[in-house]
Amino acid sequence: MPSVYEFEPAELATFLDGEPGYRVDQIWQGLWRDGLEIGDITTIPKALRAQLGERLPSALEVANDVESDNGATRKWVFRLHDGATIETVLMRYADRVTVCVSSQAGCAMGCTFCATGQAGYSRQLTPGEVIEQVMFASRAAAPRRLSNVVFMGMGEPLANYDTTVAVVRRLHEHKGMSARHLTVSTVGVAPAIERLAEEGLPLTLAVSLHAANNTTRDELVPLNRRYPLERLYEACEKWIATTSRRLSFEWALIDNVNDTDQAIDELAEYALGLNAHVNLIPLNPTPGYLVMGSTPERVNEFRDGLVAQGVNVTVRNTRGRSIDAACGQLAAVTNAKRRPVTLRSR
């Protein structure tokens, strides 16, 4: 059975054939403007609510629900209709409320420092399954308003291209979210970046770079063997030229692997050529991964080294470590399989 969020208005009208036309508007407003579940849309009759609830049940079943950071970070493990599991994280900050959504059940990219990559890949998510994560988090965030959606959960969004584009488009058109509040993260699927640039979508692009020489990046991000740094650079140039939007690079700092002085110089050269912003991420521990994250002191030294060369850089505030909700930790541990991973130090 489809999620109700798979429908556009005309499709919902067809699904509601036989009901008065104004029911479509009532349901649409309840779902998108008010963010309600079908059973809570009191502008439609109780009998219709019950009928739709049976025909269009939620795509998400809560399998686990945990909090950290004094309730500011909350992670859900959702079980889908076929038993696959995904993870979604809600983060409350002083100035915004952000949800980190999954675009796939698992991930096939195999990045060696990422728990999702260790867990393997199950399947693509549908647009409705992704949007339901957003709406679920929006209700949980109340009375505060959900302001930001980041595609940084499980999966590679650009490997599920059609779903990602459909979700961004619908969140913009039906929920009124803008480019400042929608961020898609990719490990560097170069042709998809170029295709995305032509979509005219209001979003921010974040590229998970993690290394600026091909030898190290081949090891950290296996997709680099298909789309090496030179090819990724071309795609980033296309993104900037086509969209006139700045992009950012994500860099998870790993002790003596990509936090060296040489790495500072390599990253600075790569980022400055694209006028990219750099987000430094202290590596979060994951089971089976034996290389350590950089020390807080080295994180600050790395940041200062980039700043000295003129790079615009921030250090991401790590959230949710205690509940495996931080960057790189999402693994749907309810049913995931992990494999041990090691890396050579440089």
Backbone hydrogen bonds, N-H to C=O, Kabsch-Sander energy under -0.5 kcal/mol:
donor,donor_aa,acceptor,acceptor_aa,energy
6,E,3,S,-2.0
7,F,4,V,-1.2
12,L,8,E,-2.5
13,A,9,P,-2.3
14,T,10,A,-1.8
15,F,11,E,-2.2
16,L,12,L,-1.9
17,D,14,T,-1.5
19,E,16,L,-2.7
23,R,20,P,-1.8
24,V,21,G,-1.1
25,D,21,G,-0.8
26,Q,22,Y,-2.2
27,I,23,R,-2.9
28,W,24,V,-2.9
29,Q,25,D,-2.6
30,G,26,Q,-2.1
31,L,27,I,-2.6
32,W,28,W,-2.8
33,R,28,W,-0.6
33,R,29,Q,-0.8
34,D,29,Q,-2.4
36,L,30,G,-3.0
40,D,37,E,-2.0
41,I,38,I,-1.7
42,T,40,D,-1.5
44,I,41,I,-1.4
49,R,45,P,-2.3
50,A,46,K,-2.3
51,Q,47,A,-2.2
52,L,48,L,-2.9
53,G,49,R,-2.4
54,E,50,A,-1.5
55,R,51,Q,-2.1
56,L,52,L,-3.1
61,E,79,R,-1.8
63,A,77,V,-3.4
64,N,77,V,-1.5
66,V,75,K,-2.5
68,S,73,T,-2.5
71,G,68,S,-0.6
72,A,69,D,-1.8
73,T,68,S,-2.0
74,R,90,L,-2.5
75,K,66,V,-2.9
76,W,88,T,-2.7
77,V,64,N,-2.2
78,F,76,W,-0.6
78,F,86,I,-2.6
79,R,61,E,-3.5
80,L,84,A,-3.3
83,G,80,L,-2.1
86,I,78,F,-2.1
88,T,76,W,-2.1
89,V,100,C,-2.0
90,L,74,R,-3.1
91,M,98,T,-3.2
92,R,72,A,-2.9
93,Y,91,M,-0.5
93,Y,96,R,-2.9
98,T,91,M,-2.8
99,V,148,N,-2.2
100,C,89,V,-3.1
101,V,99,V,-0.6
101,V,150,V,-2.2
103,S,154,M,-2.5
104,Q,154,M,-1.5
105,A,123,R,-2.8
106,G,104,Q,-1.0
107,C,116,T,-0.6
107,C,120,G,-1.6
112,T,220,L,-1.5
114,C,111,C,-1.5
115,A,328,G,-3.6
118,Q,114,C,-1.7
119,A,115,A,-1.6
120,G,116,T,-1.1
122,S,105,A,-3.3
123,R,105,A,-1.1
125,L,103,S,-1.5
130,V,126,T,-1.6
131,I,127,P,-2.8
132,E,128,G,-2.4
133,Q,129,E,-0.8
133,Q,130,V,-0.5
134,V,130,V,-1.4
135,M,131,I,-2.5
136,F,132,E,-2.6
137,A,133,Q,-2.3
138,S,134,V,-2.2
139,R,135,M,-2.1
140,A,136,F,-1.9
141,A,137,A,-1.9
142,A,138,S,-0.7
142,A,139,R,-0.7
144,R,141,A,-1.7
147,S,97,V,-2.1
148,N,97,V,-2.2
149,V,181,H,-2.9
150,V,99,V,-2.6
151,F,183,T,-3.3
152,M,150,V,-1.7
153,G,101,V,-2.2
154,M,87,E,-0.6
159,A,156,E,-1.9
160,N,156,E,-0.6
160,N,157,P,-1.1
164,T,160,N,-2.4
165,V,161,Y,-2.7
166,A,162,D,-2.3
167,V,163,T,-2.7
168,V,164,T,-2.5
169,R,165,V,-2.5
170,R,166,A,-2.3
171,L,167,V,-2.8
172,H,168,V,-2.0
173,E,169,R,-2.9
174,H,170,R,-2.9
175,K,170,R,-0.8
175,K,171,L,-0.7
176,G,172,H,-0.7
177,M,171,L,-2.1
181,H,178,S,-1.9
182,L,179,A,-0.8
183,T,149,V,-2.3
184,V,204,T,-2.7
185,S,151,F,-1.4
185,S,183,T,-0.5
186,T,206,A,-2.4
190,A,188,G,-1.8
192,A,189,V,-0.6
193,I,189,V,-2.0
194,E,190,A,-2.0
195,R,191,P,-2.2
196,L,192,A,-2.8
197,A,193,I,-1.9
198,E,194,E,-0.8
198,E,195,R,-0.9
199,E,196,L,-1.5
200,G,197,A,-0.6
201,L,196,L,-0.5
203,L,201,L,-1.4
204,T,182,L,-2.9
206,A,184,V,-2.7
207,V,248,S,-3.0
208,S,186,T,-3.3
208,S,206,A,-0.6
209,L,207,V,-1.3
209,L,250,E,-1.6
210,H,250,E,-1.3
217,R,213,N,-2.3
218,D,214,N,-2.5
219,E,215,T,-0.9
220,L,216,T,-2.2
221,V,217,R,-3.3
224,N,221,V,-2.8
225,R,222,P,-1.9
226,R,223,L,-1.4
227,Y,223,L,-2.4
231,R,228,P,-0.6
232,L,228,P,-2.5
233,Y,229,L,-2.5
234,E,230,E,-1.6
235,A,231,R,-1.8
236,C,232,L,-2.4
237,E,233,Y,-2.5
238,K,234,E,-2.1
239,W,235,A,-2.4
240,I,236,C,-2.4
241,A,237,E,-2.7
242,T,238,K,-2.3
243,T,239,W,-2.7
244,S,240,I,-2.3
248,S,205,L,-1.8
249,F,277,H,-2.9
250,E,207,V,-3.0
251,W,279,N,-2.2
253,L,251,W,-0.6
253,L,281,I,-2.3
255,D,292,M,-2.6
257,V,254,I,-2.2
258,N,254,I,-1.6
259,D,254,I,-0.6
264,I,260,T,-1.7
265,D,261,D,-1.9
266,E,262,Q,-2.4
267,L,263,A,-2.6
268,A,264,I,-2.6
269,E,265,D,-2.2
270,Y,266,E,-2.0
271,A,267,L,-3.1
272,L,268,A,-2.6
273,G,269,E,-1.3
274,L,270,Y,-0.5
274,L,271,A,-1.0
275,N,271,A,-0.6
275,N,272,L,-0.8
276,A,271,A,-2.3
277,H,247,L,-2.1
278,V,312,N,-2.5
279,N,249,F,-3.3
280,L,278,V,-0.6
280,L,314,T,-3.2
281,I,251,W,-2.9
283,L,253,L,-1.2
284,N,327,C,-0.5
289,Y,286,T,-1.7
290,L,288,G,-0.6
290,L,341,V,-1.6
294,S,253,L,-1.4
299,V,295,T,-2.5
300,N,296,P,-2.0
301,E,297,E,-2.1
302,F,298,R,-2.9
303,R,299,V,-2.4
304,D,300,N,-2.6
305,G,301,E,-2.2
306,L,302,F,-1.8
307,V,303,R,-2.6
308,A,304,D,-2.3
309,Q,305,G,-0.6
309,Q,306,L,-1.0
310,G,307,V,-1.9
311,V,306,L,-2.3
313,V,311,V,-0.6
314,T,278,V,-2.4
316,R,280,L,-3.3
316,R,314,T,-0.6
318,T,316,R,-0.7
323,I,320,G,-1.0
324,D,321,R,-1.8
325,A,320,G,-3.1
326,A,320,G,-0.6
329,Q,326,A,-2.5
335,N,332,A,-1.9
336,A,332,A,-1.1
337,K,119,A,-0.7
341,V,288,G,-4.1
346,R,256,N,-2.4
